[in-house]
Amino acid sequence: MQDTLLREGASDATDPLILASLAGEYNADIVERLNEEDGEEAARLVRHLPLDRAIQVFDQPELREGGEIIELLPRDLALQILKGMSADRAAEIMRRIDPDLRAELLTALEPEPAQTLRGLLAHPPHSAGSIMTTEYVSMPPDATVAETLRHIREVERTRETVYAIYLVDPKTRKLTQAVSLRRLITGEPDQPILALAPDRKPVTVSPTTDREEVARLISRHDLLAAPVVDEKGHLLGIVTVDDVVDAILAESEEDVQKFGGVEAFDQPYLDVGFFEMIRKRAGWLCILFLGEMLTASAMQHFADELEKAVVLSLFIPLLMSSGGNSGSQATSLLIRALALGQIRLRDWWRVALREIPTGLTLGLLLGAIGVARIALWQKLGIYDYGEHWVLVALTVAFGLIGIVTFGSLAGSMLPFILQRLRFDPANASAPFVATLVDVSGLVIYFSVALIFLRGTLL
């Protein structure tokens, strides 16, 4: 636990130049400056900010080390900032600090914000409950338009957003309807707000719904916010479109890292420690290395064929990379389609029927280029592939057809298999697919070579 946090009333003399420069900057500029500083300096700069400005800065999702800065601030100031922040953003920062310190801060907070934060922290990461805000506007179904507008004016400063008004039964606390702000301002003052609600039920999500699914629902129904309800229909909070955008950007960053065969980082690249970097990268690298050992075993198995026809070894990198590239293309397309809900697990056979002819066609195209290249090199005297160069060219062509087809099929099926096993399909990364195709591709290549070259080179 940080000693600086426990120092009551810790402060330093205010530098007028620093204060003046910070006061004239936008919140986003202050966040960028804090991100460039180490924790101690960032905390010192925050102490120079007026409280309301510090709260606004911490409410910015772009602030990367908010948890570390909170740890380094005097406890009174840290508590005031957490109390003034939006609940969802405060919960996100609380997840990043030491558990003992988190418990101490929750105990020191006032009962209402502490209870709200405990509720948000109880939800699993990456769920709707973990990114929702409890600061929404609700009214009883029998309220009028005038009463609702008056209530909005009274509570507007304490609400993160006012995209819609949620009609909640005062007795059961169940969500009955949602009325957009646009519909509200077009109503007559004495008109019941329920009369402005659409005929259909509001689109809702549960607190355990994955944030990517929430993003799909918001996009599909063109919403600005999605209400979060429990199994009994009680309104717990709302997930706003800006929260979803932040979440999807984080998910995209994780997926990009997984595509490269790396565990997702929680911090920017330059902030990751050396041993953490090794731990995140070594696991997949070792798995891929063990997989590539099978490639060596396959080459050992065909060692006699290689000795008899050394010319075959010239095309091994070409064929393996083509198969890996084809598989990586298919994997990337399928992972994206699964993430967007464009396909389901039950569609695997449709994908297979689509990828087999696609792989055959791509293999034929690459095979034709391979044959043309061998013929051109042979005729121009650039390289002599021997008297059986036509058979070598056919071996390369049909090898490419088989390997590219297998790569496309394997790359498209791996995401389905991983999702069926409840793993993240993003783990079907390009290196993993390439390793699989390397091993199987050698078997395909030399099997084709035995067909075309038996009795001649083999």
Backbone torsions as a table, in degrees:
resi	resn	phi	psi	omega
1	MET	NA	140.2	-173.0
2	GLN	-77.2	129.6	-179.9
3	ASP	-64.9	-33.3	-177.8
4	THR	-64.1	-29.4	179.8
5	LEU	-69.4	-32.0	-174.5
6	LEU	-84.5	-9.6	178.6
7	ARG	-78.4	106.9	-179.6
8	GLU	-65.4	129.2	174.4
9	GLY	71.6	17.2	179.2
10	ALA	-61.7	134.1	-179.7
11	SER	-159.7	166.2	175.8
12	ASP	-129.0	164.8	-178.5
13	ALA	-63.9	137.0	-177.7
14	THR	-76.9	124.0	176.3
15	ASP	-83.9	113.3	-177.1
16	PRO	-58.1	-35.6	-179.2
17	LEU	-67.0	-42.6	178.6
18	ILE	-64.7	-45.8	-178.9
19	LEU	-60.3	-42.2	-179.0
20	ALA	-67.0	-41.2	-179.2
21	SER	-67.3	-39.6	179.2
22	LEU	-69.3	-38.2	-177.4
23	ALA	-64.5	-27.7	-178.2
24	GLY	-89.5	1.5	-176.8
25	GLU	-100.7	155.0	172.4
26	TYR	-72.5	158.7	179.7
27	ASN	-57.6	-41.7	-179.5
28	ALA	-61.8	-35.9	178.7
29	ASP	-69.7	-38.1	177.5
30	ILE	-64.9	-41.1	178.4
31	VAL	-61.2	-43.4	179.4
32	GLU	-61.8	-39.7	179.4
33	ARG	-66.7	-42.4	179.0
34	LEU	-63.5	-36.7	179.4
35	ASN	-65.0	-26.2	-178.5
36	GLU	-83.7	-15.9	-176.6
37	GLU	-95.6	160.5	172.3
38	ASP	-75.8	172.8	-173.4
39	GLY	-58.6	-45.4	-177.0
40	GLU	-62.9	-45.7	-178.9
41	GLU	-68.2	-39.2	178.3
42	ALA	-62.7	-42.4	178.3
43	ALA	-63.9	-38.5	178.6
44	ARG	-63.4	-41.2	178.9
45	LEU	-65.9	-39.2	179.1
46	VAL	-62.3	-36.5	180.0
47	ARG	-66.0	-19.4	177.3
48	HIS	-82.9	-13.3	-175.9
49	LEU	-83.8	145.9	168.5
50	PRO	-59.5	151.7	-174.2
51	LEU	-57.6	-45.9	-178.3
52	ASP	-64.0	-33.6	178.5
53	ARG	-72.0	-38.7	178.0
54	ALA	-62.8	-39.6	178.3
55	ILE	-62.9	-43.4	178.8
56	GLN	-61.9	-39.4	-180.0
57	VAL	-65.8	-45.0	-179.6
58	PHE	-68.6	-21.1	177.5
59	ASP	-77.5	-8.8	179.5
60	GLN	-79.6	122.0	-179.5
61	PRO	-64.7	-17.7	-179.5
62	GLU	-74.2	-12.0	177.6
63	LEU	-70.7	109.8	-169.9
64	ARG	-77.0	-42.2	-172.7
65	GLU	-109.1	42.6	-180.0
66	GLY	-60.4	-38.0	179.6
67	GLY	-63.8	-44.5	-180.0
68	GLU	-64.5	-39.9	179.8
69	ILE	-65.7	-41.5	178.0
70	ILE	-58.7	-39.8	179.5
71	GLU	-62.6	-31.1	-174.7
72	LEU	-92.0	-7.6	179.2
73	LEU	-83.2	155.5	171.0
74	PRO	-56.7	145.8	-172.4
75	ARG	-60.1	-41.6	-179.4
76	ASP	-59.7	-43.9	-179.7
77	LEU	-68.0	-41.4	179.0
78	ALA	-60.3	-41.9	-179.9
79	LEU	-66.2	-40.2	179.6
80	GLN	-65.3	-39.4	178.6
81	ILE	-66.0	-47.6	-179.8
82	LEU	-61.7	-37.8	179.7
83	LYS	-66.6	-37.2	-176.4
84	GLY	-83.7	-16.6	-176.9
85	MET	-73.5	163.4	170.3
86	SER	-65.6	144.2	-171.3
87	ALA	-62.0	-40.9	-177.1
88	ASP	-66.8	-39.5	179.2
89	ARG	-70.1	-38.6	177.3
90	ALA	-62.4	-39.8	178.8
91	ALA	-64.7	-38.7	179.0
92	GLU	-62.6	-41.1	178.9
93	ILE	-68.8	-39.6	-179.4
94	MET	-62.6	-31.1	178.7
95	ARG	-66.8	-20.8	-173.6
96	ARG	-95.3	-1.9	-177.7
97	ILE	-104.2	167.7	-178.3
98	ASP	-56.6	134.4	-177.2
99	PRO	-56.5	-39.0	179.4
100	ASP	-65.8	-41.9	178.2
101	LEU	-66.3	-39.5	177.4
102	ARG	-58.5	-45.1	179.5
103	ALA	-63.4	-38.5	179.3
104	GLU	-65.6	-43.0	-179.8
105	LEU	-66.6	-40.9	178.9
106	LEU	-63.8	-36.5	177.9
107	THR	-68.1	-37.1	-177.4
108	ALA	-79.1	-22.4	179.0
109	LEU	-67.7	159.6	174.9
110	GLU	-64.4	152.4	-171.7
111	PRO	-55.0	-43.1	-174.5
112	GLU	-66.4	-54.2	178.0
113	PRO	-64.3	-32.5	178.7
114	ALA	-65.0	-41.4	179.2
115	GLN	-65.5	-40.0	178.3
116	THR	-62.4	-44.8	-179.1
117	LEU	-66.2	-40.0	177.9
118	ARG	-61.7	-38.2	178.6
119	GLY	-64.1	-42.7	179.5
120	LEU	-68.8	-39.5	-178.9
121	LEU	-69.5	-19.6	-179.6
122	ALA	-73.9	-20.4	-178.3
123	HIS	-79.8	148.0	-179.2
124	PRO	-64.6	148.9	177.3
125	PRO	-59.1	150.9	177.7
126	HIS	68.4	14.1	176.9
127	SER	-101.9	167.5	178.1
128	ALA	-61.4	-38.6	-179.6
129	GLY	-63.9	-27.5	-177.8
130	SER	-79.8	-19.1	-178.2
131	ILE	-116.3	2.1	-178.4
132	MET	-77.0	159.1	172.9
133	THR	-112.4	143.7	178.5
134	THR	-95.3	5.4	-178.0
135	GLU	-98.1	82.9	-179.9
136	TYR	-128.6	169.7	179.8
137	VAL	-104.2	124.1	178.0
138	SER	-127.6	151.0	179.4
139	MET	-143.0	155.9	173.3
140	PRO	-70.6	151.6	-176.4
141	PRO	-60.7	-23.6	-177.0
142	ASP	-90.7	7.6	180.0
143	ALA	-72.2	153.8	177.9
144	THR	-94.9	169.9	178.9
145	VAL	-62.2	-43.2	-179.1
146	ALA	-62.8	-43.0	179.3
147	GLU	-64.0	-38.8	-179.4
148	THR	-67.4	-45.0	178.7
149	LEU	-62.5	-38.8	178.3
150	ARG	-64.7	-41.4	179.1
151	HIS	-64.1	-39.9	178.8
152	ILE	-61.9	-42.2	179.0
153	ARG	-62.4	-32.1	-177.6
154	GLU	-76.4	-35.0	-172.2
155	VAL	-108.5	0.2	-172.3
156	GLU	-54.3	-40.4	-176.7
157	ARG	-69.3	-21.0	-178.3
158	THR	-99.2	6.9	-179.8
159	ARG	-114.4	136.3	-178.7
160	GLU	-65.2	-44.9	179.5
161	THR	-146.0	156.7	174.7
162	VAL	-130.0	68.5	178.0
163	TYR	-79.4	-32.7	-176.8
164	ALA	-153.2	163.3	175.8
165	ILE	-110.7	127.3	-175.7
166	TYR	-101.2	123.7	-178.2
167	LEU	-88.0	115.5	-174.6
168	VAL	-120.2	129.8	177.8
169	ASP	-63.5	121.9	-175.5
170	PRO	-64.9	-22.2	-178.9
171	LYS	-88.5	-48.2	-175.7
172	THR	-92.8	-15.7	-176.5
173	ARG	63.1	21.9	178.8
174	LYS	-88.4	144.4	176.8
175	LEU	-75.3	126.1	-180.0
176	THR	-107.0	-38.5	-178.7
177	GLN	-158.1	168.1	175.1
178	ALA	-134.3	134.1	-179.3
179	VAL	-120.4	125.2	-179.7
180	SER	-69.6	152.9	178.9
181	LEU	-61.4	-34.3	179.5
182	ARG	-62.7	-44.0	178.5
183	ARG	-66.3	-35.0	-176.8
184	LEU	-63.7	-46.1	-174.0
185	ILE	-73.3	-11.1	176.7
186	THR	-91.5	-6.8	-178.6
187	GLY	-81.6	161.0	175.2
188	GLU	-76.5	147.7	-175.5
189	PRO	-54.6	-40.3	-176.9
190	ASP	-92.9	7.7	-179.4
191	GLN	-78.7	136.4	176.5
192	PRO	-63.2	135.3	-177.9
193	ILE	-64.2	-28.3	-179.8
194	LEU	-62.6	-27.7	-179.7
195	ALA	-69.1	-18.6	179.8
196	LEU	-90.0	-8.1	-177.0
197	ALA	-75.6	147.2	177.1
198	PRO	-67.2	162.3	-178.5
199	ASP	-70.2	-30.0	-177.2
200	ARG	-82.4	159.5	177.9
201	LYS	-72.4	151.2	179.1
202	PRO	-68.5	148.0	175.0
203	VAL	-74.9	123.7	-177.5
204	THR	-126.3	163.1	174.3
205	VAL	-132.3	159.3	176.0
206	SER	-90.5	161.5	-178.9
207	PRO	-65.2	-19.3	-179.7
208	THR	-93.9	-1.6	179.0
209	THR	-62.7	133.5	-179.7
210	ASP	-63.5	144.5	-175.1
211	ARG	-65.0	-26.6	175.9
212	GLU	-68.4	-36.4	177.0
213	GLU	-67.8	-37.9	176.1
214	VAL	-60.8	-42.2	178.8
215	ALA	-62.0	-40.1	178.7
216	ARG	-64.0	-41.7	-179.7
217	LEU	-65.2	-44.0	179.6
218	ILE	-63.0	-40.6	178.8
219	SER	-68.7	-43.9	-176.5
220	ARG	-63.9	-40.9	-175.5
221	HIS	-99.1	5.4	176.6
222	ASP	55.5	52.7	-177.9
223	LEU	-99.2	158.0	170.5
224	LEU	-98.6	-19.5	177.6
225	ALA	-159.1	148.9	178.1
226	ALA	-120.0	123.6	178.3
227	PRO	-69.9	142.5	178.4
228	VAL	-106.3	122.4	-177.9
229	VAL	-125.9	152.7	175.9
230	ASP	-85.1	-173.3	-175.3
231	GLU	-65.5	-19.6	179.3
232	LYS	-95.2	-0.1	178.9
233	GLY	88.9	8.4	178.6
234	HIS	-74.1	134.7	-179.8
235	LEU	-75.6	121.1	-178.9
236	LEU	-101.4	-30.3	-177.7
237	GLY	172.6	-170.0	178.2
238	ILE	-135.8	148.4	172.4
239	VAL	-106.6	117.7	-176.6
240	THR	-89.4	161.8	-176.3
241	VAL	-64.5	-33.5	178.9
242	ASP	-69.6	-33.5	174.6
243	ASP	-65.0	-38.0	179.7
244	VAL	-66.5	-41.5	179.0
245	VAL	-60.3	-45.9	178.5
246	ASP	-60.8	-41.9	-179.0
247	ALA	-65.8	-42.3	-178.4
248	ILE	-68.1	-36.0	175.9
249	LEU	-62.1	-40.7	177.8
250	ALA	-65.6	-42.2	178.2
251	GLU	-62.6	-41.3	-178.9
252	SER	-63.8	-39.7	178.8
253	GLU	-64.2	-41.2	177.8
254	GLU	-63.3	-43.6	-178.1
255	ASP	-64.5	-39.7	179.3
256	VAL	-61.6	-41.6	178.6
257	GLN	-65.5	-40.2	179.2
258	LYS	-67.4	-34.0	177.1
259	PHE	-58.2	-30.9	180.0
260	GLY	-88.3	7.3	179.7
261	GLY	75.9	36.0	-179.8
262	VAL	-128.4	138.8	172.9
263	GLU	-64.8	145.8	-176.2
264	ALA	-64.3	137.9	176.2
265	PHE	-93.3	143.6	177.0
266	ASP	-90.6	-9.5	-175.1
267	GLN	-127.2	161.8	173.6
268	PRO	-59.6	156.2	-173.8
269	TYR	-53.0	-49.4	-175.1
270	LEU	-70.7	-15.0	-180.0
271	ASP	-93.2	-5.5	-178.9
272	VAL	-80.8	128.8	179.7
273	GLY	-67.9	162.4	-176.5
274	PHE	-60.9	-49.5	-176.6
275	PHE	-69.6	-32.0	175.4
276	GLU	-67.0	-39.1	176.9
277	MET	-61.6	-44.1	178.7
278	ILE	-63.0	-44.3	-177.4
279	ARG	-63.3	-41.3	-177.8
280	LYS	-69.3	-31.4	-174.5
281	ARG	-97.2	-27.0	-172.3
282	ALA	-69.0	-36.8	-175.3
283	GLY	-56.6	-58.9	-179.3
284	TRP	-65.1	-34.7	-178.7
285	LEU	-64.0	-40.6	178.1
286	CYS	-66.6	-41.0	178.8
287	ILE	-62.2	-44.5	179.4
288	LEU	-66.5	-35.6	178.1
289	PHE	-64.8	-43.2	177.1
290	LEU	-61.8	-37.0	177.5
291	GLY	-66.0	-39.2	179.8
292	GLU	-69.5	-20.6	174.8
293	MET	-61.2	-30.9	176.6
294	LEU	-65.5	-31.3	176.1
295	THR	-63.3	-43.2	177.2
296	ALA	-62.1	-39.8	178.9
297	SER	-63.5	-39.7	179.1
298	ALA	-64.6	-40.0	179.3
299	MET	-67.8	-35.8	176.3
300	GLN	-64.1	-37.2	-179.8
301	HIS	-63.1	-34.2	-179.3
302	PHE	-102.5	25.2	-177.6
303	ALA	-61.0	-40.1	-179.8
304	ASP	-62.5	-42.8	179.3
305	GLU	-62.4	-39.4	179.8
306	LEU	-65.9	-36.8	178.9
307	GLU	-65.7	-37.0	-178.3
308	LYS	-77.0	-33.9	-177.5
309	ALA	-132.5	76.4	-178.5
310	VAL	-59.5	-25.6	-178.0
311	VAL	-60.2	-26.2	-179.8
312	LEU	-64.8	-32.3	-177.7
313	SER	-66.4	-22.5	-179.0
314	LEU	-63.4	-26.9	-173.0
315	PHE	-103.8	0.8	-178.7
316	ILE	-61.0	-49.6	178.9
317	PRO	-60.0	-38.0	-179.1
318	LEU	-62.2	-47.8	-177.2
319	LEU	-70.1	-41.8	-177.7
320	MET	-65.2	-42.2	-179.5
321	SER	-67.3	-36.2	178.8
322	SER	-64.4	-43.6	177.8
323	GLY	-65.2	-41.7	178.3
324	GLY	-64.4	-40.5	178.6
325	ASN	-64.1	-42.1	179.1
326	SER	-63.8	-43.3	178.9
327	GLY	-65.0	-39.1	179.1
328	SER	-65.0	-39.0	176.6
329	GLN	-59.7	-49.0	-178.3
330	ALA	-62.8	-41.8	180.0
331	THR	-62.0	-45.9	-179.4
332	SER	-60.9	-43.5	-179.8
333	LEU	-64.1	-41.7	-176.4
334	LEU	-73.7	-37.5	177.4
335	ILE	-62.4	-42.8	178.8
336	ARG	-64.3	-43.3	-179.5
337	ALA	-65.5	-38.8	177.4
338	LEU	-66.6	-40.7	-179.2
339	ALA	-64.7	-35.2	-178.9
340	LEU	-86.9	-1.4	-179.8
341	GLY	74.6	17.2	179.9
342	GLN	-73.3	-25.7	176.4
343	ILE	-135.5	158.2	178.9
344	ARG	-119.4	171.4	179.0
345	LEU	-57.3	-37.0	-177.5
346	ARG	-68.3	-10.1	-179.1
347	ASP	-89.2	9.4	-174.7
348	TRP	-58.5	-39.2	-176.8
349	TRP	-69.2	-33.0	177.0
350	ARG	-67.0	-39.2	177.8
351	VAL	-65.1	-42.5	179.7
352	ALA	-61.0	-44.5	179.7
353	LEU	-65.4	-23.0	178.9
354	ARG	-84.6	-38.1	-174.8
355	GLU	-78.1	-29.8	-179.5
356	ILE	-62.6	-52.8	176.7
357	PRO	-66.4	-31.3	176.9
358	THR	-63.9	-45.9	178.6
359	GLY	-63.2	-40.5	178.2
360	LEU	-61.7	-43.3	-179.4
361	THR	-65.5	-45.2	178.4
362	LEU	-64.0	-38.4	178.0
363	GLY	-64.6	-40.6	176.8
364	LEU	-61.6	-41.7	179.5
365	LEU	-62.2	-48.6	-179.7
366	LEU	-67.8	-36.3	178.3
367	GLY	-62.7	-40.9	178.1
368	ALA	-62.9	-40.1	178.2
369	ILE	-65.6	-39.6	179.3
370	GLY	-63.5	-43.9	178.3
371	VAL	-62.5	-43.3	-179.9
372	ALA	-62.0	-39.8	-179.1
373	ARG	-66.2	-46.1	-179.7
374	ILE	-62.8	-44.8	179.9
375	ALA	-62.2	-41.5	-179.0
376	LEU	-65.2	-45.3	179.7
377	TRP	-63.0	-38.3	-179.0
378	GLN	-68.1	-46.8	-176.1
379	LYS	-70.6	-34.2	-179.3
380	LEU	-83.2	-4.5	178.8
381	GLY	76.7	15.9	179.3
382	ILE	-69.3	-38.5	177.7
383	TYR	-152.2	141.0	-179.8
384	ASP	-101.1	110.8	179.6
385	TYR	-88.2	6.7	176.8
386	GLY	95.3	177.0	-177.0
387	GLU	-68.7	-21.6	-179.3
388	HIS	-102.2	33.8	-175.1
389	TRP	-63.8	-28.2	177.9
390	VAL	-64.6	-42.4	178.1
391	LEU	-65.9	-36.6	176.1
392	VAL	-62.5	-42.6	179.8
393	ALA	-63.3	-41.3	178.4
394	LEU	-66.0	-36.9	177.2
395	THR	-61.6	-45.5	179.0
396	VAL	-64.0	-42.9	-177.7
397	ALA	-63.5	-50.5	-178.6
398	PHE	-71.9	-28.9	173.3
399	GLY	-63.1	-43.2	177.4
400	LEU	-62.4	-41.1	179.3
401	ILE	-60.2	-46.8	-179.1
402	GLY	-67.1	-43.9	-175.9
403	ILE	-70.2	-43.9	-179.8
404	VAL	-66.0	-39.4	177.4
405	THR	-63.8	-45.5	177.9
406	PHE	-63.3	-41.6	179.5
407	GLY	-60.9	-43.7	179.2
408	SER	-63.5	-43.3	-178.6
409	LEU	-68.0	-46.4	-179.8
410	ALA	-64.4	-43.2	-180.0
411	GLY	-64.1	-30.7	179.8
412	SER	-82.2	-27.2	-178.1
413	MET	-86.2	-27.2	-178.2
414	LEU	-57.7	-45.0	177.6
415	PRO	-59.0	-38.1	177.4
416	PHE	-63.6	-44.3	-178.8
417	ILE	-62.8	-45.4	-179.4
418	LEU	-65.0	-41.1	178.7
419	GLN	-66.4	-37.4	177.4
420	ARG	-63.2	-34.0	177.6
421	LEU	-85.3	6.3	177.7
422	ARG	67.5	31.5	170.1
423	PHE	-102.2	161.8	177.1
424	ASP	-70.9	121.4	178.6
425	PRO	-57.9	-22.8	178.5
426	ALA	-62.0	-20.1	178.3
427	ASN	-70.7	-12.0	172.4
428	ALA	-78.2	60.7	-172.0
429	SER	-73.1	165.8	180.0
430	ALA	-56.8	-44.0	178.1
431	PRO	-61.1	-37.0	-179.3
432	PHE	-66.3	-45.2	178.6
433	VAL	-63.5	-42.7	-179.3
434	ALA	-61.5	-40.3	179.0
435	THR	-63.3	-43.8	179.2
436	LEU	-62.0	-42.7	-178.3
437	VAL	-70.7	-32.3	177.7
438	ASP	-58.5	-47.7	-177.2
439	VAL	-66.3	-52.7	-177.4
440	SER	-69.0	-32.4	-178.6
441	GLY	-63.7	-37.6	178.0
442	LEU	-63.1	-41.6	179.1
443	VAL	-63.1	-43.9	179.3
444	ILE	-63.3	-45.7	-176.8
445	TYR	-60.2	-50.4	-176.7
446	PHE	-74.3	-25.5	174.0
447	SER	-66.7	-41.7	176.5
448	VAL	-65.4	-38.4	179.9
449	ALA	-63.2	-39.3	178.7
450	LEU	-63.5	-32.7	179.3
451	ILE	-70.6	-45.8	-173.4
452	PHE	-86.7	-30.0	-171.6
453	LEU	-108.0	1.0	178.3
454	ARG	-64.5	130.2	-178.8
455	GLY	90.8	-8.3	177.5
456	THR	-117.5	-86.5	177.4
457	LEU	-81.4	-25.7	-177.5
458	LEU	-113.5	NA	NA
